[in-house]
Amino acid sequence: MASSTVSTVCTGIPFPIVRLNRAVLLIGITIAIAIQQPVITTVLFLIILGSVVFGRKGSLIFIIGSRLFAKQNKSAATEDPRLMRFNNSIAALLLGGAQIAFLLGSHLTGWILSGFVAVAAAVALGGFCFGCFLFYQFNLQRFKLLGKTAEESEA
């Protein structure tokens, strides 16, 4: 499934950065759950929110990944930036919901919402991108309803 979203266009997000994004979410949330520190999920939420709102320019992970993997990124396959933003939007919604749950004292709900993000990141690192599947389904249904592709809608 993930291979259908691979692009070799230089405007895409290089896969080393995509993997870094997934790994940061997985490791950060796993640590937060293990030590029961919701503040870690708050930091992750803010990091992901920056990339959702501002794209690459607002993505701390993209900025760091661009420097860490500069040589690999030059020849790496890329992912469509719209897909990355869609996936990060889902993560931001779930982590934002977790923050609200933590503030309201419903820690179990907060950890469950955070756990969804960690599981999705782990599965994506394993080769199946659930967010990519949702993105495909979303665009398929939009095409069925409106008869337009995402590219035609942006024009």
Rosetta silent file (secondary structure, phi, psi, omega in degrees, C-alpha in Angstrom):
SEQUENCE: MASSTVSTVCTGIPFPIVRLNRAVLLIGITIAIAIQQPVITTVLFLIILGSVVFGRKGSLIFIIGSRLFAKQNKSAATEDPRLMRFNNSIAALLLGGAQIAFLLGSHLTGWILSGFVAVAAAVALGGFCFGCFLFYQFNLQRFKLLGKTAEESEA
SCORE:     score description
SCORE:     0.000 S_00000001
   1 L     0.000  -47.112 -176.300    0.000    0.000    0.000 S_00000001
   2 H   -63.760  -30.811 -177.852    2.689    2.505    0.963 S_00000001
   3 H   -65.775  -22.236  179.310    4.556    1.961   -2.306 S_00000001
   4 H   -71.997  -14.412 -179.570    1.610    3.422   -4.239 S_00000001
   5 H  -100.851    1.134 -177.877    2.305    6.774   -2.604 S_00000001
   6 E   -73.132  135.085  178.505    5.999    6.809   -3.450 S_00000001
   7 E  -131.509  148.261  176.332    7.099    9.649   -5.656 S_00000001
   8 L  -105.194   11.438  177.825   10.498   10.501   -7.050 S_00000001
   9 L   -70.256  137.527 -175.810    9.651   14.173   -7.435 S_00000001
  10 L   -68.372  -10.455  179.081   12.177   16.357   -5.630 S_00000001
  11 L   -86.175   -3.291  179.791    9.375   18.275   -3.923 S_00000001
  12 L   -76.742  175.261  177.218    8.378   15.185   -1.928 S_00000001
  13 E   -92.905  119.262 -179.838    9.384   14.315    1.612 S_00000001
  14 E   -59.903  141.138 -176.842   12.414   11.976    1.571 S_00000001
  15 H   -59.540  -31.960  174.609   11.675    8.616    3.205 S_00000001
  16 H   -58.737  -34.423  178.169   14.460    8.927    5.812 S_00000001
  17 H   -74.516  -37.565  177.080   12.552   11.944    7.162 S_00000001
  18 H   -60.683  -46.030  179.018    9.223   10.095    6.950 S_00000001
  19 H   -64.979  -38.116  177.206   10.725    7.231    8.971 S_00000001
  20 H   -61.333  -43.764  179.058   12.211    9.700   11.463 S_00000001
  21 H   -58.137  -46.815 -179.838    8.780   11.281   11.947 S_00000001
  22 H   -65.173  -42.278 -178.911    7.228    7.872   12.642 S_00000001
  23 H   -66.041  -40.457  178.587   10.065    6.825   14.942 S_00000001
  24 H   -60.625  -44.814  178.581    9.879   10.050   16.969 S_00000001
  25 H   -62.796  -48.568 -177.865    6.154    9.513   17.524 S_00000001
  26 H   -61.852  -51.516 -177.125    6.559    5.850   18.431 S_00000001
  27 H   -66.186  -44.728 -179.239    9.521    6.323   20.771 S_00000001
  28 H   -61.014  -46.428 -178.776    8.163    9.496   22.364 S_00000001
  29 H   -69.661  -37.973  178.342    4.729    8.050   23.106 S_00000001
  30 H   -61.689  -44.191  178.132    6.197    4.749   24.312 S_00000001
  31 H   -64.599  -43.379 -179.525    8.428    6.595   26.774 S_00000001
  32 H   -59.632  -43.660  179.363    5.535    8.829   27.854 S_00000001
  33 H   -66.859  -42.750 -177.113    3.335    5.806   28.572 S_00000001
  34 H   -62.610  -38.989 -178.308    6.136    3.924   30.324 S_00000001
  35 H  -104.236    7.062  176.330    6.904    6.783   32.717 S_00000001
  36 L    53.325   52.514  179.709    3.332    8.139   32.784 S_00000001
  37 L  -121.773   93.503  179.822    4.314   11.659   31.695 S_00000001
  38 H   -60.101  -21.730 -179.492    1.627   13.341   29.569 S_00000001
  39 H   -60.719  -29.470  177.904    3.920   16.345   29.073 S_00000001
  40 H   -65.469  -40.963  178.136    5.888   14.280   26.532 S_00000001
  41 H   -68.871  -28.484  175.803    2.742   13.830   24.456 S_00000001
  42 H   -64.958  -44.859  178.722    2.154   17.577   24.757 S_00000001
  43 H   -62.782  -44.088  178.286    5.583   18.253   23.264 S_00000001
  44 H   -61.840  -42.075  177.521    4.924   15.730   20.465 S_00000001
  45 H   -57.667  -46.468 -179.150    1.552   17.356   19.802 S_00000001
  46 H   -65.736  -38.065  177.777    3.189   20.779   19.435 S_00000001
  47 H   -63.840  -47.733 -178.862    5.898   19.400   17.155 S_00000001
  48 H   -68.930  -38.628  179.147    3.367   17.678   14.890 S_00000001
  49 H   -59.073  -39.385  177.229    0.987   20.647   14.981 S_00000001
  50 H   -59.223  -39.869 -179.957    3.756   22.867   13.592 S_00000001
  51 H   -73.503  -30.151  178.604    4.163   20.574   10.601 S_00000001
  52 H   -71.249  -44.849 -175.773    0.398   20.424   10.013 S_00000001
  53 H   -75.306  -42.829 -172.503   -0.077   24.187   10.142 S_00000001
  54 H  -111.611   -0.185 -178.907    3.118   25.315    8.399 S_00000001
  55 H    70.363 -149.208 -178.028    4.244   22.268    6.399 S_00000001
  56 H   -56.670  -39.841 -176.718    7.962   21.604    6.068 S_00000001
  57 H   -63.147  -26.064  179.993    8.908   25.074    7.226 S_00000001
  58 H  -103.043    8.467 -176.470    7.181   24.471   10.556 S_00000001
  59 L   -99.195  108.203  176.981    8.329   20.897   11.011 S_00000001
  60 H   -60.694  -37.152  179.749   11.087   20.489   13.557 S_00000001
  61 H   -66.737  -40.237  177.946   11.416   16.855   12.466 S_00000001
  62 H   -64.708  -43.284 -178.876   11.833   17.856    8.806 S_00000001
  63 H   -62.674  -47.029  179.356   14.452   20.472    9.698 S_00000001
  64 H   -67.281  -44.510 -179.821   16.447   18.040   11.844 S_00000001
  65 H   -62.671  -34.151  178.135   15.987   15.157    9.383 S_00000001
  66 H   -63.381  -34.998  179.800   17.177   17.336    6.496 S_00000001
  67 H   -82.620  -43.831 -178.049   20.450   17.896    8.314 S_00000001
  68 H   -64.576  -39.204 -173.668   20.882   14.422    9.796 S_00000001
  69 L  -113.404   30.777 -175.003   20.138   12.583    6.559 S_00000001
  70 H   -52.335  -46.693 -178.289   21.378   15.150    4.018 S_00000001
  71 H   -68.782  -43.726 -179.458   23.350   12.599    1.968 S_00000001
  72 H   -66.152  -37.475 -176.097   20.630    9.915    2.077 S_00000001
  73 H   -63.603  -29.330 -177.788   17.882   12.397    1.229 S_00000001
  74 H   -61.732  -35.599 -176.697   19.496   13.320   -2.090 S_00000001
  75 H  -113.156    4.645 -176.242   18.884    9.863   -3.564 S_00000001
  76 L   -78.000  150.187  170.087   15.991    8.658   -1.401 S_00000001
  77 L   -64.684  158.337 -177.097   12.504    7.930   -2.663 S_00000001
  78 E  -124.589  164.402  176.492    9.997   10.506   -1.498 S_00000001
  79 E  -115.523  146.915  178.530    6.461   10.661   -0.185 S_00000001
  80 L   -58.864  126.603 -179.877    3.806   13.091   -1.334 S_00000001
  81 H   -59.415  -29.452  177.845    3.794   16.072    1.078 S_00000001
  82 H   -65.634  -37.346  178.354   -0.029   16.036    1.086 S_00000001
  83 H   -67.471  -43.270  178.636    0.037   12.484    2.408 S_00000001
  84 H   -62.000  -41.976  179.555    2.548   13.391    5.107 S_00000001
  85 H   -66.975  -39.138  176.769    0.410   16.360    6.130 S_00000001
  86 H   -60.863  -49.109  179.427   -2.713   14.168    6.183 S_00000001
  87 H   -60.974  -43.989  178.824   -0.985   11.599    8.410 S_00000001
  88 H   -66.632  -31.418  177.149    0.347   14.312   10.704 S_00000001
  89 H   -64.716  -42.218  177.302   -3.141   15.865   10.865 S_00000001
  90 H   -62.698  -45.871  179.105   -4.563   12.589   12.145 S_00000001
  91 H   -61.091  -41.759  179.899   -1.754   12.330   14.699 S_00000001
  92 H   -64.891  -40.650  177.358   -2.322   15.942   15.770 S_00000001
  93 H   -61.884  -46.398 -179.961   -6.064   15.352   16.202 S_00000001
  94 H   -66.564  -43.903  178.916   -5.489   12.256   18.310 S_00000001
  95 H   -69.165  -34.629  174.905   -2.721   13.852   20.378 S_00000001
  96 H   -64.459  -41.932  175.535   -4.796   17.018   20.761 S_00000001
  97 H   -61.966  -38.112  177.732   -7.698   14.878   21.989 S_00000001
  98 H   -63.572  -39.668  179.792   -5.298   13.206   24.395 S_00000001
  99 H   -63.504  -40.847  177.922   -4.252   16.605   25.761 S_00000001
 100 H   -63.565  -43.978  179.176   -7.879   17.521   26.383 S_00000001
 101 H   -60.831  -43.736  178.572   -8.455   14.171   28.101 S_00000001
 102 H   -61.381  -43.706  179.686   -5.394   14.683   30.322 S_00000001
 103 H   -63.000  -33.174  179.877   -6.570   18.187   31.251 S_00000001
 104 L   -85.022    1.203  177.989  -10.014   16.817   32.139 S_00000001
 105 L    84.609    8.017  178.672   -8.456   14.138   34.338 S_00000001
 106 L   -96.764   73.641 -174.879   -9.309   11.230   32.055 S_00000001
 107 H   -63.054  -37.778  179.548   -5.811    9.826   31.866 S_00000001
 108 H   -60.283  -44.425  177.955   -6.857    6.441   30.504 S_00000001
 109 H   -61.888  -42.667  178.011   -8.566    8.119   27.534 S_00000001
 110 H   -59.659  -43.526  179.763   -5.474   10.270   26.966 S_00000001
 111 H   -69.909  -34.500  177.772   -3.202    7.245   26.952 S_00000001
 112 H   -65.709  -46.032  178.516   -5.518    5.331   24.624 S_00000001
 113 H   -62.400  -42.140  177.209   -5.613    8.205   22.113 S_00000001
 114 H   -64.566  -39.835  179.402   -1.835    8.559   22.334 S_00000001
 115 H   -61.537  -35.258  176.252   -1.488    4.804   21.982 S_00000001
 116 H   -58.020  -42.045  179.832   -3.418    4.887   18.697 S_00000001
 117 H   -65.375  -43.785 -179.927   -0.753    7.218   17.293 S_00000001
 118 H   -63.602  -43.007  179.587    2.060    4.982   18.561 S_00000001
 119 H   -63.702  -44.665  178.981    0.464    1.844   17.107 S_00000001
 120 H   -61.327  -40.642  178.743   -0.097    3.545   13.736 S_00000001
 121 H   -65.948  -40.932  179.248    3.533    4.722   13.705 S_00000001
 122 H   -64.681  -44.320  179.425    4.790    1.231   14.593 S_00000001
 123 H   -64.019  -40.579  178.653    2.664   -0.405   11.908 S_00000001
 124 H   -64.428  -40.104  176.442    3.837    2.194    9.368 S_00000001
 125 H   -64.650  -27.726  177.523    7.466    1.524   10.276 S_00000001
 126 H   -80.164  -10.083  174.854    6.668   -2.150    9.698 S_00000001
 127 L   124.477  -12.253  177.876    5.466   -1.448    6.171 S_00000001
 128 L  -117.482  117.273 -178.220    1.729   -0.703    6.244 S_00000001
 129 L   -94.767  104.502 -179.257    0.722    2.930    6.478 S_00000001
 130 H   -65.969  -37.954  176.733   -2.799    3.092    7.902 S_00000001
 131 H   -62.207  -36.249  177.324   -2.917    6.863    7.322 S_00000001
 132 H   -64.611  -40.381  177.201   -2.002    6.240    3.672 S_00000001
 133 H   -61.871  -45.336  178.483   -4.894    3.815    3.418 S_00000001
 134 H   -63.549  -39.828  178.909   -7.259    6.427    4.909 S_00000001
 135 H   -61.191  -44.793  178.313   -5.872    9.088    2.543 S_00000001
 136 H   -61.737  -47.125 -179.242   -6.539    6.812   -0.434 S_00000001
 137 H   -63.837  -40.915  178.749  -10.072    6.037    0.776 S_00000001
 138 H   -59.600  -47.359 -179.482  -10.769    9.715    1.464 S_00000001
 139 H   -69.015  -35.051  177.015   -9.705   10.690   -2.053 S_00000001
 140 H   -63.619  -46.782  179.622  -11.591    7.780   -3.597 S_00000001
 141 H   -66.964  -37.724  177.561  -14.822    8.790   -1.857 S_00000001
 142 H   -62.960  -40.020  178.461  -14.267   12.452   -2.727 S_00000001
 143 H   -65.038  -42.005  179.621  -13.858   11.471   -6.376 S_00000001
 144 H   -63.087  -38.641 -178.112  -17.044    9.384   -6.255 S_00000001
 145 H   -79.167  -43.480 -172.577  -18.991   12.274   -4.708 S_00000001
 146 H  -105.995  -17.064 -178.466  -17.493   15.231   -6.551 S_00000001
 147 L    71.486   22.279 -179.516  -15.935   13.653   -9.628 S_00000001
 148 L  -127.651  145.933  171.973  -12.668   15.507   -8.987 S_00000001
 149 L   -86.933  169.121  179.374   -9.205   14.386   -8.037 S_00000001
 150 H   -61.077  -37.890  179.986   -7.214   16.240   -5.385 S_00000001
 151 H   -64.850  -39.704  179.530   -5.079   17.846   -8.107 S_00000001
 152 H   -68.424  -33.389  179.472   -8.168   19.165   -9.937 S_00000001
 153 H   -68.720  -32.121 -178.229   -9.560   20.568   -6.683 S_00000001
 154 H   -78.675  -21.885 -175.750   -6.341   22.504   -6.020 S_00000001
 155 L   -73.574    0.000    0.000   -6.250   24.060   -9.501 S_00000001
